[in-house]
Amino acid sequence: MAWCEECDILVEDTDLGAEGECPACGTILADQERQPIPWYFKLMIVASVIYLGYRGYQGVTWIAAHV
């Protein structure tokens, strides 16, 4: 899927024209490359998973201690 900056819409690959243009405005979209996911976003996801896993473990042990 390609993003058209001119129209601010997401264009399906099947909707692209013969030369990869946007069906609404005609801007060529086929040459655009996706940007890689930044390393700090990946680090934030890993840290969130570790934190939530630890909090889940604490919740389970608290419930087990109070039953």
Secondary structure as GFF3:
##gff-version 3
##sequence-region A 1 67
A	DSSP	beta_strand	2	4	.	.	.	ID=ss1
A	DSSP	beta_strand	9	11	.	.	.	ID=ss2
A	DSSP	three_ten_helix	13	15	.	.	.	ID=ss3
A	DSSP	alpha_helix	39	65	.	.	.	ID=ss4
###
